[in-house]
Every structure is written in structure tokens, then in C-alpha cells.
Amino acid sequence: MAEVKGNVLAMDPDWWRGAVIYQIYPRSFQDANGDGIGDLAGIVQRLDHIAGLGADAIWISPFFTSPMKDFGYDVSDYCDVDPMFGTLADFDAVVARAHGLGLRVMIDLVLSHTSDQHPWFVESRRDRTNPKADWYVWADPRPDGTPPNNWLSIFGGSAWQWDGRRQQYYLHNFLTSQPDLNFHHMPVQDALLEVVRFWLDRGVDGFRLDTINFYIADKYLRDNPPLPPGLRNNTIAPSVNPYNHQLHLFDKNQPENLDFLRRFRAVLDPFGAAAVGEVGDAQRGLEIMAEYSSGGDKVQMCYPFEMLQPARLTAPLLAQTFARMEAAAPDAWPCWAYSNHDTVRHVTRWQLSDPAARAYTALLMCLRGSLCLYQGEELGLPEAELELAELQDPYGIEFWPEFKGRDGCRTPMPWITDNAAAGFSTGTPWLPVKAPHRPLAVAAQDGDAGSMLNHYRRALAFRRAHRVLRTGAMSLPEAVGDVASFVRSDRDETIFCAFNLGDGTGRFAQPAGHWSPVGGDIGATAAADGTLGPWQFALLRRE
């Protein structure tokens, strides 16, 4: 964890490099007032858990004022806390407690769109001549009254919604109640950068940027071309969603976005703050990530969806991922994650056994880049199975039953085993705590040396003890069958890593020289003969 001086973290502009960031979904982390919804005061109560895990920072999903149509990702006031979560004073308490524990604080900024209840949009939709008339993406209909182009919403249907007051369509890449801001209009950029300054002045250490590649759309509103069926990839949207039928050339990923990111970085640097961007793109995610995080003048890091996709991360896919990233920009800095609030938990998504889950944890700790852990991941939580009547997520309700939405990964964090809410709340939780989660609660695993929770603690401690794993160079992974191998190196240490990501026996070729096994406490095997059983891994340190 970071060095602490009093209650203020030491200034370190590179604190983010190789950091482990723990994602808190505030609705489901801890409820302090008994209303069944997690809140900021609850986060304060549970920060010791995250510090004890060994994380370097927390990322808090949106807690801003919002009508909650998309659970906070539809913001109606960027500079205040929704009463559901508390007050600005409660947020200040989170920052103070986190900093006192050596944890940096990152918050989730949703800049591409607002709620339709945001005062900016209320004014913008009034007519075509008001001072904020150009703050959102408005367009006239085609001569036949249909939308101006073929762009689609990730949440289903057209990305355009008709507004009778202006007699125009407005763009929404997500829900119809989430209109997209017009980044081609400089006052919009200026206003959003003022929001960034507001939170930096309040002590935050950085930001997670939602849908960073959606900020700017093609100013000519050109149609997207179709995507051939053989190339359709459902890592961004479920397979039942027609969003996958287009190559998204014009509704996102525009080159003008780089200029905004440079302006954004110039605001961060005086504060020593950092940002990680979410790159949502099924075809060019790695390349966009490299473009946005290279050069030292845009965001420090981005995460693409290669390790969040339905298909399990295999040795060949790992090798291909790093080769593509190296070709796009060798100095780009990734931020890897297996799970988050938008995807099926990876233990379920990849159908992992306990040994497999432990091997993937160790692999994550050995990769070049920064890391995000999603709350409950350290407990080995599977995806919760919910009934239609229990769903809250509009995405799941729209596409049920082929796609069950995101509620299964958003159920409350289980802290204890002996009540219906698992210690999350004294009231009725907004989403149910399912029976398979209670035996995996923090209290049940805490004192068990062999538990998944303690495996994560040891794995994070191992990464922290070997700085080469946080900031060192990494050779391009090689894949031989199910075995992926690579070398991490800096001027002080070299570690060879070999992971068998399969159910069969695999082999690796140990590099020349003298090597000693390390990582036995996280399950690494000496593998003296170069043989790895199912889900085994070897970590060797050059002598």
C-alpha cells in the first residue's frame, strides 16, 4: 500500500503504475442506515477489509445525484451526492478514512452522457435557440421522418429518440433517458473539466472513466457499415442484441477524442491524479486502449474487454492479446480485470474450478499493467441466479430470458453467514442475497488459511513484495498448448512465469541460467522437470 504521512498520502505521480484497484459498487457494498441500499457511510465501515486485502486504491461506482434509471450511470448533478448514498460530508469521510488506511480514492465519472433530468438537458430540449441548445447531439429527421442514421443503442433499438419540443432526434447510446453530450461544442468540454476540478479539490486521487471511447461521435452522422456475421462478437453486448450487427466506425472511437483526453490529462497532472478509461469496443478495443494510454499526454491507463469476454482466457488468447498491444503502442499501460459490475462474474462465466480460479488469480498478479478487482471476487463469488421478478436492471428486463442482465453480479456483498442479508443490511436488500453466497462470506473465510480470501491476500502481498511484477518489463507471452509463459524483469530482479491454463498436463522450457522457485505460498510449484499438472503454475526467480 502507499506511504501515508498523517492522513495525507505522499505525493507520487506514478502511484497508479502497477496498482491494484478494488471496485466498490456502492449500492451493494454495505448499508449503514438499514434502507436496504448500500451507502457512503457503509463504505467507511468496511474500508479495513480492502486495506487488509492489500489493495492500493478503491474505485467507487457512481454515487452522484440521479433518477437511478441506470443505477447512477444517469447523472443529474455531477457535483453532489444522491441522498440515497448520503452527503458530500459522507464522501469526505470516505476520502479521509481511505487515505488514513493508505488507499487512494478513484471515482467513476460518466462524461459521455447525462440523465434527461439534468438541468443542462432540460434547458437544451426547450427549443433550438436557448444557451444550451448545442450541448447535446441533436439532429433533424430524414425526409421520411425516420432517425438521421442507422446507429443503434447498446440497450436495444435505435440510438435516436424523437423529441416533440425541438422536432428533432437526440442521440442516446444507452437508455433513452441518457442523452449524449455534444463534445464538438467546447463549452461542454469546459463544463466537464470543471467537474473534474471539483472532485480533485475534494481530495480524490483519480477517476474511472465510463465508456471513454463514446465521448465523440462523427460530426457528419454517417451510417455505420454492417458487420459480417462471422465477425460478430458479443463482448460488448449480448448476442441477442442487434448492436452486434454493425461495425461501429462512426458512433464512437473518433479521433477528436484524443484532443479532449489531452485537455483532461492537463487538469489531472498538477494534482498527481490518474485515470483509467473503459474502452467498450469488440473489434479494436486493444488498439484504442493503446492509443488512449500511450504518449504520456492522455489517460494513464485503460482497460479493454479481452479479459471480460464470455470466452475463457486461454494461453493462445493471452499471447495474442499482448502481441496486439505491443504492435499498437509498446508504452501503453493496460488495466486488467476479470470481473466488474457489467459482466457475469468470471468464476461462473468461465466455469472455473477452485484450482482454476486460484491459478487465474496468480496469473493476474503477474501481468504487466494495473489491476482491477471487483467486490466479492476475492471471495470466489459465483454469479447469483435471479428470477425475472427479482430483476432491477432494465437491460436484463429488456432481453430476458436470453440475457439476464447485470443484477447477478450486483447482489450484496456477504459479510457474515448468519442472517438473510449476510450482514449487508438490517433491512431488506435491494437485490436478494442468494443462498450460495452466504457460506462464502468474509467472516467464514477470514480465519481459514486455505480460503479464497486468504489466497487473494497472499497473491496481492506477493505482487507487492516483488516490485518487478508491478512496474517491470514483460516479454511477450508464448503459448505452447495450454501453457503460457513470460518473463518479468527490471534492474533488480527477473521472474519467469509459466501457467497451465487447462485441464491436462503441460510443459514449459525453462530459460538458461540458474533459477530458484518462488511463490510457494500462493500455490506455485517448483516444476523442476518443466511439467505442469492441470492449473498448476511455476514462478522462478533468476539467481
N, C-alpha and C positions, 0 to 999 in steps of 0.2 A: 504494500500500500504506500501511498505518497507520504512524504515527510510533512509533519504538522508542526507549525510554530504557533503556540497558543491555540486559538480556534481558527486560524487562517492558514490555508495550505501554502506551502512555499511556492513562489513563482517559478514555473517550469514550462516554457512554451512547447516542450516536446512530451508533456505528460501523457498524451494520448497514444504515443507510438508504442504499440505492443500491449496496450492496456486491456484489461478485462472489464467489460461494461455490463452491469446487471440491469436488465429491463424490468421495470415495475409497471404493471397495468393497474392503475390506482383503484379502479372500481372493484378489483378482486384481490387486493393485497392484504389489507387489514381495515376493518370497520371499527372506528373508535367510538361512535355515538349510537350504535345499535339500530340504525335505519336500514341495514342490510346492504349498504353500498360502501365500499372502501373509501378512505379519505386521507387527506394530508396528515392529520393527527395520527392516524393509524400507521402511516409510513414512518413517522418519528419513532413510534413504539417498536418497530421491527428492523430498524437500521442496523442494530447489533448483529442480527443474523447475516446480513450481507457483508458487513465488515469481517465477521468471523469466517465467512466463506473464503475471503481473500481477494475480493473484487477491488478494483481501483476506482470505479465510478458507478453511479447509477444513472439510468435514463428513465425518466418518468413520462409515460404516455400522457396525452393532453388532459389538462385539468382546468382549462380556460372556460369562461362563460360560454354556454352552448345550449341550444334546444335539445341536444343529445339524439338527433335523428341518426347520427353515425357515431354515437357514444364519444363525443368530444372532438372528433375529427371534422366537425362542422362548427367553426368558431364564430361567435357573435361579438366577442370582445377579447382582443389579443392581450390586453394588459390588466386583466382581472381574473380572479379565481371563481369558478362556478360555486354557488352556495352549497351544492351537493358535496363538494370536496373540502369546503372550509373558506378561509380568507387569505388575503395576502400575508397577514401576520402568521398564519399557519404555514404558508410556504416559506417564509423567512425562518421559521423554526426548523423546517426540514433542512434548509441550507446550513444553518448553524450546527445542527446535530451531525449532519453528514460530514461537514468539514472537521468537526471535532473528532470524528472517527477516522479521518484520513481519506474520506470518499469525496471525489469530485461529483458535481451535480450537472447533469445534462437534461434538458427538457425538449419535448417534442414540438417542433414548430411546423404548422401546416400552412405553408405560404401560397400554395398553388390555387387555393380556393377558400371561400368563407362559407358561413351559413347564409341562407337567403334572409335571415333575420338580422344580419349585421347591418348597422346603420349605413355603411357605405353602399350596400346593395339596395337597401330601402330607398335611398336617395337616387341611386343610379337608375332604377327601373321606373322612376316617376315620369320621366319624359326624356327626350333626346337632347335637351339643351342645359340641363342642370350641371352644377360644378363637378359632379362625379359621373356624368353621363358616359365617359370613356373609361371608367375604372374596371369594367368587366368586358368580356368578349361578347359583343352584340353583333348580329348580322341580319340583313334583310332576307326574307324567304326567296326561294326560286320563283319564277313567274307562276308556277302552278301551286304555290303556297307551301310547298314541302321545305324541309330544312335545307340550309345552304350547301351542305355537302354530306358525305356518307359516314362521317365519324360516328363511332359507337361508344357508349358508356361501359365502363368496367362492370357496373352493376346491372347491365342489361338494357337493350334498346338503344335508341338514338341518343347521341351526346348533346342534342339540342332540345331546348324546351321553349315553347311559344309563350310570349308574354303579351297580353292584350293591351296593356297600357302603352307600351312603346311600339306595338305592332312589329315586333322583331323577335328573333330567337336569341337565347343566350346559351353559351357553352357550359356544359357540366360533364366532366369526365367521370364523375361518380354519381351520387344521388341527384335528383332534380333539385333538391334543396341545398346543393353545394355548388353554386355558380363559380366559374373560373375567373380569376382576376386577370386583367389585361396588362401583362408585363411590358408590352410595347409602349405603354403610357408611363413616362418617367415618374410622375407623381405617385404612382402605385409603388414603384420600387423604393422611392424615398420614404413613403409611409411605413413600408415593411421593415426597412433598415432602422427606422426609429423604434419599432417594436423590439428588434434585436438589441438595440442600445438599452431599452428599458429593462430587459431581463439581465443583461450584463451588469448594469448598475446595481441590480438587486443581488448580485453575487453568484450567478450561475457560471459554470465553467465551460459550457458548450451546449451544443444543440444536436438533436437528431432531426434531420430534415425529411419530412414526409414527401414522397413522390417527387424527388428533386429534379427528375428529368421531364416533369409535366409542366414546369413553370411557364414555358413559352410555346405557343402554337404558331403554326405557319400563318403569317400575316395575310397571305393570299387565299387562305382557306381551301387549299387544293384537296381533292379526294385522295384517300388512301387507296393504294392498289390492293387487289386481293392477294391472299397468301395461299399458295398451292396446298392442298390437303396434306401432302406428305411432309410439309414443313410446319404444320400447326403444332404448337407447343403450349401446354396448359399450365406452365409455371406461374403465369401472371393471373390468369382467370381460369375457372373450372372448365372442363371440356364441354360442358353443356352450354357455355356462353358463346354467342356468335362473335364476341370481341376477338376470339382466336382466328377468325376468318380473314383478318386484314393484316397487311404489313404496315405498321404504324410509323410511316415516314413523316407525316405532316402534323399530326395532332400532339406530338411531343418530340423530344430529342432535337430541338432546334439549336443552331449554332449560336444564336444571340444569347442563349442561356449562359455561355461562358463569361460574357461581359458582366452579367449580373452577379455571378459567383465571385468574380474578382472584386466587385464592389462590396459584396458580403464579407469576403476574407479581410478586406482592409478595415472593416469595423471590428472584426474579431481580434486581430493581431495585437493592438495595444493592451488588451485585457489578458493575453496569454490563453485565450479561449480556443476551442476546437469544435469541429462539426463533422458528423458522419451523415452522408446522404443515402437515402433509399433509392436505388435505381430499379425501377419497375419496367423491364423490357425482356421479352422472351428470346429475341434474336440477337441483340447487340449489347446485352447488359454488361458483360465484362469489358468490352471496348469503351462503353460510356463511362463505366466506373474508372477506368484507367485515364480517360480524357479529363474527367472532373477532378481527380485527386493527384494529378501529376503537375510538375512545374513549380510547386510551392506557392502558387498565387490564387488557388481556388480553394475548395474544401480539403481538409487534411485527409479524409478517408471516405470511402463509400462502400456499401455492400450491395452486391448483385444477388440474383436468386439461384445461382448454381447449387448452393448447399441448402436451399429452402424448397427445392422442387420435389415433386412426388417420387421420382426415381431415386433410389438409394445411391449415395455417393460411393462409387467403386474406385478401384485403383486406376483403371484407364481414364475415368472421368476426372479424377484428381489431377492426373498428369496433363490431360488436355486443358483443364481449367487454368493451370499455372502457365502452360505454354502460350495460350491465347493472351493471358495478361502480360506476359513478358514481351510478346510481339507488339502489343498495343502501346505500352509505356512501362519500361523497366522500373521507373521510380514511383509508379503509382502505389498507393497504400490501401490494401483491402481491409475490410472489417467483416470477419466471417461469423455466420450464425447458422445453427441447425433448426432453431425454432423461434417463433415470435407470436405476436397476438393475431396474426392474419393467416397462419398456416396450421395444419394438423400437426400436433406435437410429434417430434421426429421418432420417438420410440414406437409410436403407432404407425406413422407414415411409412417408415422403413421396415416395420415388423421386426424390431430388434430384440434378440435375446439379451439377458443380463450381461454375458461376456461381450457381446457385440456392442452394447451401449457403452460399456466401460472402455472398450478399445477406441470407439469414436470420440469419447471424451479426451482420452490421451492424445489422439491424433490432433484434435482441435488445439490443444495446448502447445503443440509442436510446430504449428504452421506460422509462416511469416505473415504478419498482419496484426490487427487488433481483433478482439473477440467480443461478441455479444452473447450473454446467457439470458434466457427468458425465465421469469419466475416460475418455480416448480420444476424446471429442467433438472436442477441439482437433486431433486427427489426421485427422478426417474418416472415422473407422472406420465401415464398414457393419456390419450385423448379421451375426454368424457363423452359418453353416449347420451344424447339428449333426445327427447321426444319433440315432435313438432309443436305441441302446446307449450313446451318449456322455452322455445327459442325466443330470443330478443333481437337477433341480428337480422336486419332487413335483407341482407344478401342471401342468407340461408333460407329465409321465408320465401324469397322470390324463386329460388331454384330447387326447393325441396321436391322430392327426396333424393334426386340425383346428386345434389350438392347440399350438404347440411349446414353450410355457413361456418362462422368462426367462433361460435359460442363454446364449442367443445374444448378449445384451448384457453378459454377466458374464464372458466369456472374458478371459484375462490381458492386461494392458497390454503392448504390444510396445515394447521399448526399443531393441533392435538388430535387424539383419536376418540375422545370420549364424549363428544356431543354432535348433534346433527350438522352444525355449521363448522365443525372441525376447528373451533377456536377463532374463526374468521370474524364472527359477529355474534352478538347476543340476540339479534333479531333474525328475521327470515332473509337469507341471502338473495340478491337479485337474480342470481343463477344458482341452481342447486349444487351442493357438494355430493358427488356420486360415491357410492359405497366403495368402489375400488381405490379411491384416493385416500380414505381415512387411515388405512394401515400404513400408508407411506408418509404420514405427517412428520413434520420436523421433530416433534418430541419423541416419536417412535424410533427415528433413525439416529438421533443425536448421540446417544451413548453406545451405539453399535458400531464397532470399529470397521466391520465389513460392509456397512451400508453404502448405498449410492451417494448419500450426502457426504459421508466422510471420504469416499473416493474422489468426489469433486474437490473437497477441501485439500486433499493431498495433491491432486493434479494441479490446482492453482498454486499451491506452495512450491511444487516442482518447477513450474514455469517461472515463478518469481525468483527462485534460487539460482536459476540459470539465465542470466541476462541475455545470452545468445539467442534464447528462444523468443524473447520479446523484441529484440532490435537487430539481431544478427542477420547476415545474408542467408539465402536459401538456394540451394541448387535446384534445378528443375526436377520435379519428381519423375522417377522411372517406374513403369508398371510392368511387372512380369507375372502374368496370370492375375491372381487376386492380391499380390504383394506390391505395395507402393513403398518406394524408398527414396530418401533425400538426405542432404547434409545441411545442417545449420552451422554457421561459423562466424566468428569475429576474431579480434586480435588476441583474445584471452582464452577462447575455448572453441572446440569443434565437437559436435554431436552428430552421429549417424543415426538415422531413424528408419526403421523398417516395420511396416504394418501389414498384417494379413487381414484383408477386409473380405473374408469369405469363410465358408463352412468347411473347406478342405485344407489339406496340408500344402504349404507353400515354401519357397526357398528364396533366399537373397544372397547376393555376393558381397561379402564384407570388403570394404576398401583396404588397400595395402596399408601397413603400419601397425602400430600397437594400440589396441583399444581395450577399454575396461567397461563392463556393463554398469549402467546407472538406471535409476527409475524403478528399482525393485519394489519400492513402497507403493507405486501406482500400478503394479502388475506387470512390469516389463520382465521378459525372460532373457537369460544370458544367451540362449540360442548359439552355443559355441560352434555347432556344425552348420549353421546357416539355415536351419529348418524351423519353420513356424507352424504350430498347430492352428486349428480354427480360431480366429480372432485373437491370436497372440501377436505381440509386438516386441521388438528389441530396440533398446536405446543404448548406444555405445559411445563412450567419450574417449577422444584421442588422448593418449598419454604423453 
